[in-house]
Amino acid sequence: MNGQNGNYTMPTNSVVQPLLTDLYQVTMAYAYWKTGKMEDKAVFDLFFRKNPFRGEFAIFAGLGECVKFLNNFRFSCSDIAYLQEILPNVDQGFWEYLSQLDASQVTMSAIPEGYVVFPKVPLIRLEGPLPVIQLLETTFLNLINYASLVATNAARFRITAGDGVQLLEFGLRRAQGPDGGLSASKYCYIGGFDGTSNVLAGKLFGIPVRGTHAHAFVNSFSSLDDVSENVSFLDFCFKIFSSLFF
């Protein structure tokens, strides 16, 4: 999905960067550098072992964000300065190596996003220099696991509800922070939902935006006199809500 303002080439969330990883990925990369394995070629397969929710399938999601991360993979000066603080005994040459590192030598093949997938079948295959592939691992897992879980759950809702029922995602208020909310809106849509209440998700991903009204709207009218005095206004509101929801 492309946003209505064009194709977004940067990760949706700015925290998706090389430091969004486990520390041991960096120390392993250092060990590879120290032992002269910078040019060793590696092949990593990303897969899962069991279907979520004790189900029979999963929906693969998150690939688009992985592509953006791969295309923008570079350690900033502040990234390296921080790593030098927490790893003070690392040789200076490694930091110079890290400052020049990118994913230009990495090739990726993958199942298309939104496809039905099954355990132990590679979803993504990465090929390239061993240290680089190692540094991608945690971030890729983070981007794929939650996205696929949400999309799979949405697909199960769609199967249960059938094709004739409209399903809308209204989870922003209770989501795991802003990015959890955006991810849920995006991947519920991939999993088969018809729209979302999340306005930003509509702008970024082109998802149909729908909604009703809050309890506060109902409570703002204290009696039937309020209704009778504002019939034209309420009729206007009803038309708006109906066009958004139905």
C-alpha positions as CSV (number, residue, x, y, z in Angstrom):
1,M,0.0,0.0,0.0
2,N,1.3,3.5,-0.8
3,G,0.3,6.5,1.1
4,Q,-2.0,9.1,-0.6
5,N,1.0,11.5,-0.6
6,G,3.2,9.1,-2.5
7,N,5.5,6.2,-1.9
8,Y,7.2,6.4,1.5
9,T,10.8,5.3,1.2
10,M,11.8,5.7,4.8
11,P,10.5,3.4,7.6
12,T,7.1,4.5,8.9
13,N,8.6,4.8,12.4
14,S,11.9,6.7,12.8
15,V,13.0,4.4,15.6
16,V,13.4,1.6,13.0
17,Q,17.2,2.0,12.6
18,P,20.3,-0.1,13.1
19,L,20.3,0.4,16.9
20,L,16.9,-1.2,17.1
21,T,18.6,-4.5,17.8
22,D,20.0,-6.7,20.6
23,L,23.4,-5.8,21.9
24,Y,24.7,-9.3,21.2
25,Q,24.2,-8.7,17.5
26,V,26.7,-5.9,17.6
27,T,29.2,-7.9,19.7
28,M,28.9,-10.9,17.3
29,A,29.5,-8.5,14.4
30,Y,32.6,-7.3,16.2
31,A,33.8,-10.9,16.7
32,Y,33.3,-11.5,12.9
33,W,35.4,-8.4,12.2
34,K,38.1,-9.4,14.7
35,T,38.5,-12.8,13.1
36,G,38.5,-11.6,9.5
37,K,35.0,-12.8,8.6
38,M,33.8,-9.4,7.1
39,E,33.6,-10.8,3.6
40,D,32.2,-14.3,4.5
41,K,28.9,-14.9,2.7
42,A,25.9,-15.9,4.8
43,V,22.4,-17.0,4.1
44,F,19.7,-16.3,6.8
45,D,16.2,-17.7,6.5
46,L,13.4,-16.1,8.5
47,F,10.6,-18.5,9.4
48,F,8.3,-19.5,12.3
49,R,7.9,-22.8,14.0
50,K,4.2,-22.9,15.0
51,N,1.0,-21.2,13.7
52,P,-0.3,-18.6,16.1
53,F,-3.6,-19.0,18.0
54,R,-3.3,-22.8,17.5
55,G,-4.5,-22.2,14.0
56,E,-3.8,-23.8,10.6
57,F,-2.1,-20.9,8.9
58,A,-0.6,-17.5,9.2
59,I,-0.6,-14.3,7.1
60,F,2.8,-12.9,6.2
61,A,3.1,-9.2,6.9
62,G,5.7,-6.6,7.6
63,L,7.8,-7.0,4.4
64,G,7.3,-3.5,3.2
65,E,8.9,-2.1,6.4
66,C,11.8,-4.5,6.1
67,V,12.5,-3.3,2.6
68,K,12.5,0.3,3.8
69,F,14.8,-0.6,6.7
70,L,17.2,-2.5,4.4
71,N,17.4,0.5,1.9
72,N,18.2,2.9,4.7
73,F,20.5,0.8,6.8
74,R,23.4,3.0,8.0
75,F,24.9,3.7,11.4
76,S,24.9,7.4,12.2
77,C,27.7,9.2,14.0
78,S,25.6,9.4,17.2
79,D,24.9,5.6,16.9
80,I,28.6,4.9,16.8
81,A,29.4,7.4,19.6
82,Y,26.8,5.6,21.8
83,L,28.2,2.2,21.0
84,Q,31.7,3.4,21.9
85,E,30.4,4.4,25.3
86,I,28.9,1.0,26.1
87,L,31.6,-1.0,24.4
88,P,34.8,0.9,25.5
89,N,37.2,-2.0,24.8
90,V,36.4,-2.4,21.2
91,D,39.1,-1.7,18.6
92,Q,38.8,1.7,16.9
93,G,39.0,0.0,13.5
94,F,35.7,-1.7,14.1
95,W,34.0,1.7,14.5
96,E,35.5,2.8,11.3
97,Y,34.3,-0.3,9.6
98,L,30.8,0.2,11.1
99,S,30.6,3.8,9.9
100,Q,31.0,2.7,6.3
101,L,28.6,-0.2,6.5
102,D,25.4,-0.4,4.5
103,A,23.2,-3.2,3.0
104,S,24.1,-2.6,-0.6
105,Q,25.7,-6.1,-0.9
106,V,22.6,-7.8,0.7
107,T,20.0,-9.5,-1.6
108,M,16.6,-10.4,-0.3
109,S,14.0,-12.7,-1.6
110,A,10.6,-13.1,0.1
111,I,7.1,-14.4,-0.1
112,P,4.7,-11.6,-1.1
113,E,3.2,-9.7,1.8
114,G,-0.3,-10.7,2.6
115,Y,0.1,-14.3,1.5
116,V,-1.0,-17.3,3.5
117,V,2.1,-19.0,5.0
118,F,3.0,-22.1,7.0
119,P,5.5,-23.2,9.7
120,K,9.1,-23.9,8.8
121,V,8.8,-22.3,5.3
122,P,11.2,-19.4,4.8
123,L,9.3,-16.1,4.6
124,I,12.4,-14.1,3.8
125,R,15.9,-15.1,2.7
126,L,18.8,-12.7,3.2
127,E,22.2,-13.3,1.4
128,G,25.2,-11.2,1.9
129,P,28.2,-10.4,4.2
130,L,27.9,-12.3,7.5
131,P,28.3,-9.2,9.8
132,V,25.7,-7.2,7.9
133,I,23.2,-10.1,7.9
134,Q,23.7,-10.6,11.6
135,L,23.0,-7.0,12.3
136,L,19.7,-7.2,10.4
137,E,18.3,-10.2,12.2
138,T,16.6,-8.7,15.3
139,T,15.1,-5.8,13.5
140,F,13.6,-8.0,10.8
141,L,12.1,-10.3,13.4
142,N,10.6,-7.3,15.2
143,L,9.1,-5.9,12.0
144,I,7.7,-9.3,10.9
145,N,6.5,-11.0,14.0
146,Y,4.0,-8.5,15.4
147,A,2.8,-7.5,11.9
148,S,2.1,-11.2,10.9
149,L,0.4,-11.8,14.2
150,V,-2.0,-9.0,13.8
151,A,-2.7,-9.8,10.1
152,T,-3.3,-13.5,11.0
153,N,-5.8,-12.5,13.8
154,A,-7.6,-10.2,11.4
155,A,-7.9,-13.0,8.8
156,R,-9.4,-15.3,11.4
157,F,-12.0,-12.6,12.2
158,R,-12.8,-12.3,8.5
159,I,-13.2,-16.0,8.1
160,T,-15.5,-16.2,11.1
161,A,-17.6,-13.2,10.1
162,G,-17.8,-14.1,6.4
163,D,-17.6,-11.9,3.3
164,G,-20.9,-10.1,3.9
165,V,-20.0,-8.4,7.1
166,Q,-18.0,-5.2,7.3
167,L,-15.1,-5.3,9.8
168,L,-13.5,-2.1,11.0
169,E,-10.4,-1.7,13.2
170,F,-11.0,0.7,16.2
171,G,-8.0,-0.2,18.4
172,L,-6.0,3.0,18.5
173,R,-7.1,4.0,22.0
174,R,-5.9,0.8,23.5
175,A,-2.9,0.0,21.3
176,Q,0.7,-0.5,22.4
177,G,1.7,3.1,21.8
178,P,1.5,5.1,18.6
179,D,3.4,2.6,16.5
180,G,1.4,-0.3,17.8
181,G,-1.7,1.6,16.8
182,L,-0.5,2.3,13.3
183,S,0.8,-1.2,12.8
184,A,-2.5,-2.7,14.0
185,S,-4.5,-0.5,11.6
186,K,-2.2,-1.4,8.6
187,Y,-2.0,-5.1,9.2
188,C,-5.7,-5.6,10.1
189,Y,-6.4,-4.2,6.7
190,I,-3.9,-6.6,5.1
191,G,-5.6,-9.4,7.0
192,G,-9.0,-8.6,5.6
193,F,-10.6,-5.7,7.5
194,D,-12.5,-3.1,5.5
195,G,-11.2,0.0,7.2
196,T,-9.9,1.8,10.3
197,S,-10.9,4.6,12.6
198,N,-7.2,5.7,12.6
199,V,-6.9,8.9,10.6
200,L,-3.1,8.9,10.4
201,A,-3.2,5.3,9.1
202,G,-5.6,6.4,6.4
203,K,-3.2,9.2,5.3
204,L,0.0,7.1,5.4
205,F,-1.3,3.8,4.0
206,G,-4.4,4.7,2.0
207,I,-6.6,2.6,4.2
208,P,-10.4,3.6,4.1
209,V,-11.2,5.6,7.2
210,R,-14.5,4.9,9.0
211,G,-16.1,5.8,12.3
212,T,-19.3,6.4,14.3
213,H,-19.3,8.7,17.3
214,A,-18.3,8.7,21.0
215,H,-20.5,8.4,24.1
216,A,-19.7,12.0,24.8
217,F,-21.7,13.0,21.7
218,V,-24.8,11.3,23.1
219,N,-24.2,12.7,26.6
220,S,-23.9,16.2,25.2
221,F,-27.7,16.2,24.7
222,S,-29.5,16.3,28.0
223,S,-33.1,16.0,27.0
224,L,-35.5,15.5,24.1
225,D,-35.9,19.2,24.0
226,D,-32.3,19.4,22.8
227,V,-33.1,17.0,20.0
228,S,-36.2,18.7,18.8
229,E,-34.5,22.1,18.8
230,N,-31.6,20.7,16.7
231,V,-33.3,18.3,14.4
232,S,-31.6,19.7,11.3
233,F,-28.2,19.5,13.0
234,L,-28.7,15.9,14.2
235,D,-29.9,14.9,10.7
236,F,-26.7,16.4,9.3
237,C,-24.6,14.4,11.9
238,F,-26.5,11.2,11.1
239,K,-25.8,11.6,7.4
240,I,-22.1,12.1,8.2
241,F,-21.8,9.1,10.5
242,S,-23.8,7.0,8.1
243,S,-21.4,7.9,5.2
244,L,-18.4,7.1,7.3
245,F,-19.6,3.8,8.8
246,F,-21.7,2.2,6.1
